[in-house]
């Protein structure tokens, strides 16, 4: 009987813990903070098709194309004057592929690479604040 009760408790624990897992879909839209290793953060507001990134005076607009539930492509649309002052004009800006590699309750880890150049990988934590 004790073994049966332990088995039931174990099964219920597994079912309840898997029901609480968040999927990548929960992070397709919203307001986020991209937290970098040095402690700085960028605010990101993402709708179904547009992502706006703000860090201090710098503001960038990107087009969002979802590849699947956990991956999307960002295409540069425009930056404000502060962005161009900092970055300069380097012609065609490469597209970025972002993969969500792990999720938690209100955050996820992402890996970003330039399309056509997989040797550069940027990993960061995104925290959903709205």
Secondary structure in CASP SS format (residue, H / E / C, confidence):
PFRMAT SS
TARGET T0000
AUTHOR 0000-0000-0000
METHOD secondary structure of the structure
MODEL  1
X C 1.00
X H 1.00
X H 1.00
X H 1.00
X H 1.00
X H 1.00
X H 1.00
X H 1.00
X H 1.00
X H 1.00
X H 1.00
X H 1.00
X H 1.00
X H 1.00
X H 1.00
X H 1.00
X H 1.00
X H 1.00
X H 1.00
X C 1.00
X C 1.00
X C 1.00
X C 1.00
X H 1.00
X H 1.00
X H 1.00
X H 1.00
X C 1.00
X C 1.00
X E 1.00
X E 1.00
X E 1.00
X E 1.00
X E 1.00
X E 1.00
X C 1.00
X C 1.00
X C 1.00
X C 1.00
X C 1.00
X E 1.00
X E 1.00
X E 1.00
X E 1.00
X E 1.00
X E 1.00
X C 1.00
X C 1.00
X C 1.00
X E 1.00
X E 1.00
X E 1.00
X E 1.00
X E 1.00
X E 1.00
X C 1.00
X C 1.00
X E 1.00
X E 1.00
X E 1.00
X E 1.00
X E 1.00
X E 1.00
X E 1.00
X E 1.00
X E 1.00
X E 1.00
X E 1.00
X C 1.00
X C 1.00
X E 1.00
X E 1.00
X E 1.00
X E 1.00
X E 1.00
X E 1.00
X E 1.00
X E 1.00
X E 1.00
X C 1.00
X H 1.00
X H 1.00
X H 1.00
X H 1.00
X H 1.00
X H 1.00
X H 1.00
X C 1.00
X C 1.00
X C 1.00
X C 1.00
X C 1.00
X C 1.00
X C 1.00
X C 1.00
X E 1.00
X E 1.00
X E 1.00
X E 1.00
X E 1.00
X E 1.00
X E 1.00
X E 1.00
X C 1.00
X C 1.00
X C 1.00
X E 1.00
X E 1.00
X E 1.00
X E 1.00
X E 1.00
X E 1.00
X E 1.00
X E 1.00
X C 1.00
X C 1.00
X E 1.00
X E 1.00
X E 1.00
X E 1.00
X E 1.00
X E 1.00
X E 1.00
X E 1.00
X E 1.00
X E 1.00
X E 1.00
X E 1.00
X C 1.00
X C 1.00
END
